[in-house]
Amino acid sequence: MKTNTFILIVVVYSTILALPNIFFPDFSLAYFGISPSVPEEHSLVNFLGGYQLFAAYLGYVAYRSTDRETRRGWLLATVFITLFAICVQQVDLNFRGIKAYSTMYLDEAIWLAIAIGAIYFRGKESVIKTRLQD
């Protein structure tokens, strides 16, 4: 698989996850086991959806870019954001007593695969750049 293919997969996946948060916050809140009756919860889910959609847009920019450093930067940001989110979920589960939603472990496995893939493809971009310089 090429780096651009990986980036495009992550962009599509992120967009699919972001859109319900923006346009159907009740659905997203119910999916996570949260009562959608509080307006502040809608606002938070809308914010998170917008954040994820913008991250997907930046991924699309990296996908379209011919600059390897742009792709490497987006891949590194994806690694940090993804691993941070997984760590926060684990702290919430193990120390804050928050219950897991039905597909939390599957979601974490997918995001962990994305983080590992981003590390791999970032390294692959470095190797390609080094070979081109020789």
N, C-alpha and C positions, 0 to 999 in steps of 0.2 A: 504494500500500500504506500502511496506517496503522501508526503506531508500535507499537500493541499486537499487530498481526499479525506484525511483524518480531520483537518480543520473544518471542512464542509459538513462532515457527519456531526461534529460537535455543535456547529452553528445551527443545523436543522433541529437537533435534539433540544438545544437551549431555547430555540424559538417555539417549539411545540410546548415546552414546559412554561414559557413566559406568557403566552397568549391567554390561557385561562385565568391566570392571576390578574391580568389587566382587564379582560372583558367579562369574565364570569367569576368574580371573587367569591360569591356564595358557594359555587361548586368547589373551588380550591380549598376554602376553609372547611367545608364538609369532608372533603377527601382527607384532610389532615386531622379530622376529628374535633374540629373547633366549631362552636356555635357561631353562625354568621350574623348574629343579632347586634353586635357592637360595631358602630361605624368606624372606630379606630382600627379594628381588625381589618376592615375593608381597605382602609388607607395603607396599612402596613403591607398587605398582600399586593395591592396595586404598585406600591413602591418596589417591592421585591421583583415583581414581574417586569416593571420598567427597567430595573437594574439588570436583570438577566437578558432582557431584549437588547439593551444597549451593549452588553458584553458580547452577545451574538452578532450584533452589527459590527463591532470591532473585529470579531473573528472573520466576518465577511470581508472587511477591509484587508485583513492579513491574507485571506484566501486570494484576493484579487491582486495583491501586491507582488511585485517582482523582487522586492528587497528582502533578503533572507533575515536581516536583523529585525524587520517588522514582524515576520512570522515567529522568530525566536522570542521576541518580547511578548507577543500574545500567548505563546505556548507557556512561557514562564509564569505569566500572570494567571493563566488557567490552572497551573499546578498549585500555586499559592492559594488562590481563592477556593479551589476545590478541596484541598487538604484542610484548610482552615474550617470550612463548612462541615466537613466530616468530623473534625475534632470537636467543634461546638456541639454537634448532635450527640457525640459520645459523652461529653461532659454533662449535657442535659439529661441523658438517659441514666448515667451512672452516679451523678452527684446531686442533681437538682430534682430527681424523682419524676421527670416528665415521661409519660408513657409513649411507647413507640407507636406510630401509625402503621397501618396494615402492610405497607410495602417499604418501610424504612430501610430494612437491610438490603433489599434488592436495589433500591435507589442508591444506597451507599456503595454497593458493589459496582454499579454502573459508573458512578462518579469516580470511584477509585481506579477503575479501568481507564477512564478518561485521563486522570492525573498521571497514571503510569504511561499511557500512550503519549501524553504531552511531553513527559520527560524523555521518552525514547525518541520522538520526532525532533525535539529540540536538539538532542545530541546528534541526531542524524544530519540536521541542518549544519551543525558545526563541522562535522566530518566533510560534508560536501564543500563547504566554504574553504576548508584547509586544503583539500585536493585541488580546488580550482586555483588556489594561490601558488601551488607548487609548479 
